[in-house]
Amino acid sequence: MAKEKYHHGDLKKELLKKGLQLLNKDGYEDFSLRKVAVMCGVSHAAPYKHFKSKEELISAIASDVSKSFTSVLEGVMQSFSDDPKARTIEMGKQYVKFMVENPDYFKFIFLTDHHNPILIKDDVFVIREGHPFEMARKCAADYYASINLDEKDWAVETLALWGLIHGFAVLMVHNTISYSGDYLTLIERMLKEKLKL
């Protein structure tokens, strides 16, 4: 019975953390509450006190990851509300920082198959409500409006901007490049160059 007493104190939080790691490692098909329980060092029954099924835990993991990422982006939107260019640059920096500091989140968000991808139709983004990218899209759109860029070019420019930010994040997360200085200063320089248009 000693196994039932969870020594970390917050089993639900640990189930989310270990469950995320297991999803990234084994994928959806090989994911199970039993495996997560083993990773957490608790009995096979313990996770069911918090989640009724593996689907419920996976849903909670997705929600937790989305909320964490969205919270970072919302902070940027509020802190830089009066300066579209500074807000766009900071959004890029915080995007990269979040992914570098949370590689498990990065893998979950971007290295899984997407059944509901972001759609670009007639040069316009079609994004479901609440999607974190919607904030990034709006941030970029505000900047393009502030410099009077033709609206028909917004989607392509936003995609190019996202490609720059995300590509740099990928290089950092996978240790493809090793930068001796501050990587946030480097992405800031890159973004400033890109936003000269």
C-alpha positions as CSV (number, residue, x, y, z in Angstrom):
1,M,0.0,0.0,0.0
2,A,3.0,2.3,0.4
3,K,3.1,2.7,-3.4
4,E,-0.3,4.4,-3.2
5,K,1.2,7.4,-1.3
6,Y,2.6,9.6,-3.9
7,H,5.8,11.1,-2.6
8,H,5.8,14.2,-4.8
9,G,2.5,15.4,-3.4
10,D,0.8,16.3,-6.7
11,L,0.1,13.2,-8.7
12,K,-2.2,14.9,-11.2
13,K,0.6,17.3,-12.2
14,E,3.1,14.5,-12.4
15,L,0.7,12.4,-14.6
16,L,0.5,15.3,-17.0
17,K,4.3,15.7,-17.1
18,K,5.2,12.0,-17.4
19,G,2.3,11.4,-19.8
20,L,3.6,14.1,-22.1
21,Q,7.0,12.5,-22.1
22,L,5.5,9.1,-22.8
23,L,3.4,10.5,-25.7
24,N,6.4,12.0,-27.3
25,K,8.4,8.8,-26.9
26,D,5.8,6.1,-27.7
27,G,3.0,7.9,-29.6
28,Y,-0.8,7.7,-29.1
29,E,-1.2,4.0,-29.9
30,D,1.3,2.7,-27.4
31,F,0.3,5.2,-24.7
32,S,-1.4,3.8,-21.6
33,L,-2.3,4.9,-18.1
34,R,-0.5,1.8,-16.8
35,K,2.8,2.9,-18.4
36,V,2.3,6.4,-17.0
37,A,1.7,5.0,-13.5
38,V,5.0,3.0,-13.7
39,M,6.8,6.2,-14.7
40,C,5.3,8.0,-11.7
41,G,6.1,5.2,-9.3
42,V,2.5,4.6,-8.3
43,S,0.0,1.7,-8.6
44,H,-1.7,1.0,-11.9
45,A,-5.0,2.1,-10.3
46,A,-3.7,5.5,-9.0
47,P,-4.1,7.5,-12.3
48,Y,-7.8,6.6,-12.5
49,K,-8.4,8.8,-9.5
50,H,-7.7,11.7,-11.8
51,F,-8.4,10.5,-15.3
52,K,-11.0,8.0,-16.4
53,S,-9.1,6.9,-19.5
54,K,-6.0,7.5,-21.6
55,E,-8.0,9.7,-23.9
56,E,-9.0,11.9,-20.9
57,L,-5.3,12.2,-19.8
58,I,-4.2,13.0,-23.4
59,S,-6.9,15.6,-23.7
60,A,-5.7,17.2,-20.4
61,I,-2.1,17.1,-21.6
62,A,-3.1,18.9,-24.8
63,S,-5.0,21.5,-22.8
64,D,-2.1,22.0,-20.4
65,V,0.4,22.5,-23.1
66,S,-1.9,24.9,-25.0
67,K,-2.6,27.0,-21.9
68,S,1.0,27.3,-21.0
69,F,2.0,28.4,-24.5
70,T,-1.0,30.7,-24.8
71,S,-0.2,32.3,-21.5
72,V,3.2,33.3,-22.7
73,L,1.9,34.9,-25.9
74,E,-0.9,36.7,-24.0
75,G,1.7,38.2,-21.7
76,V,3.5,39.7,-24.8
77,M,0.3,41.0,-26.2
78,Q,-0.5,42.9,-23.0
79,S,3.0,44.1,-22.2
80,F,3.7,45.5,-25.7
81,S,0.1,46.6,-26.7
82,D,1.2,50.1,-27.9
83,D,4.1,49.1,-30.2
84,P,3.3,46.7,-33.0
85,K,6.9,46.2,-34.1
86,A,8.3,45.7,-30.6
87,R,5.4,43.3,-29.8
88,T,6.1,41.2,-32.9
89,I,9.8,41.0,-32.1
90,E,9.1,40.1,-28.5
91,M,6.5,37.5,-29.6
92,G,9.2,35.8,-31.7
93,K,11.7,35.9,-28.9
94,Q,9.2,34.4,-26.4
95,Y,8.1,31.7,-28.9
96,V,11.7,30.6,-29.2
97,K,12.4,30.8,-25.5
98,F,9.3,28.8,-24.6
99,M,10.2,26.0,-27.1
100,V,13.9,25.9,-26.0
101,E,13.0,25.7,-22.3
102,N,10.2,23.2,-22.9
103,P,11.4,20.7,-25.5
104,D,8.7,18.2,-24.5
105,Y,6.0,20.8,-25.3
106,F,7.7,21.5,-28.6
107,K,7.7,17.9,-29.6
108,F,4.1,17.5,-28.6
109,I,2.9,20.6,-30.5
110,F,4.9,20.2,-33.7
111,L,6.1,16.7,-34.1
112,T,2.8,15.0,-34.1
113,D,0.3,14.6,-37.0
114,H,-2.2,17.4,-37.1
115,H,-5.8,16.5,-37.9
116,N,-6.8,20.1,-37.8
117,P,-4.0,22.0,-39.5
118,I,-4.0,25.8,-39.9
119,L,-5.5,26.5,-43.3
120,I,-4.4,29.2,-45.8
121,K,-7.2,29.8,-48.2
122,D,-7.2,32.6,-50.8
123,D,-4.1,34.1,-49.0
124,V,-6.0,34.3,-45.7
125,F,-5.4,32.2,-42.6
126,V,-8.3,30.1,-41.4
127,I,-7.6,29.3,-37.7
128,R,-9.9,27.8,-35.1
129,E,-10.9,30.0,-32.2
130,G,-8.5,29.7,-29.3
131,H,-5.5,28.4,-31.3
132,P,-2.3,30.0,-30.0
133,F,-1.2,30.9,-33.5
134,E,-4.2,33.2,-33.8
135,M,-2.4,35.6,-31.4
136,A,0.8,35.5,-33.4
137,R,-1.1,36.1,-36.6
138,K,-2.9,39.1,-35.1
139,C,0.3,40.4,-33.8
140,A,1.9,40.3,-37.2
141,A,-1.2,41.7,-38.9
142,D,-1.2,44.7,-36.5
143,Y,2.4,45.4,-37.5
144,Y,1.8,45.1,-41.2
145,A,-1.2,47.4,-40.9
146,S,1.0,49.9,-39.0
147,I,3.4,50.1,-42.0
148,N,0.7,50.1,-44.6
149,L,1.7,46.8,-46.1
150,D,-0.9,45.6,-48.7
151,E,-3.3,43.3,-47.0
152,K,-3.0,40.7,-49.7
153,D,0.6,40.2,-48.7
154,W,-0.1,39.6,-45.0
155,A,-0.5,35.9,-45.0
156,V,2.7,35.2,-47.0
157,E,4.7,37.6,-44.9
158,T,3.3,36.1,-41.7
159,L,4.2,32.6,-42.9
160,A,7.7,33.7,-43.8
161,L,8.0,35.3,-40.3
162,W,6.7,32.2,-38.6
163,G,9.1,30.1,-40.7
164,L,12.0,32.2,-39.5
165,I,11.0,32.0,-35.8
166,H,10.0,28.4,-35.8
167,G,13.0,27.3,-37.9
168,F,15.4,29.0,-35.4
169,A,13.5,27.3,-32.5
170,V,14.0,23.9,-34.2
171,L,17.7,24.5,-34.7
172,M,18.1,25.4,-31.0
173,V,15.9,22.6,-29.6
174,H,17.7,20.0,-31.6
175,N,21.1,21.4,-30.8
176,T,21.7,21.7,-34.6
177,I,23.5,25.0,-33.9
178,S,25.5,25.9,-30.8
179,Y,25.5,29.7,-30.3
180,S,28.1,31.1,-28.0
181,G,26.2,34.2,-27.2
182,D,22.6,34.9,-26.1
183,Y,20.3,33.1,-28.5
184,L,17.5,35.6,-27.7
185,T,19.6,38.5,-28.7
186,L,20.4,36.6,-32.0
187,I,16.8,36.0,-32.8
188,E,16.0,39.6,-32.0
189,R,18.6,40.8,-34.5
190,M,17.2,38.4,-37.1
191,L,13.6,39.6,-36.6
192,K,14.6,43.2,-36.8
193,E,16.3,42.5,-40.1
194,K,13.3,40.6,-41.3
195,L,10.8,43.3,-40.3
196,K,12.5,45.9,-42.4
197,L,10.7,44.2,-45.3
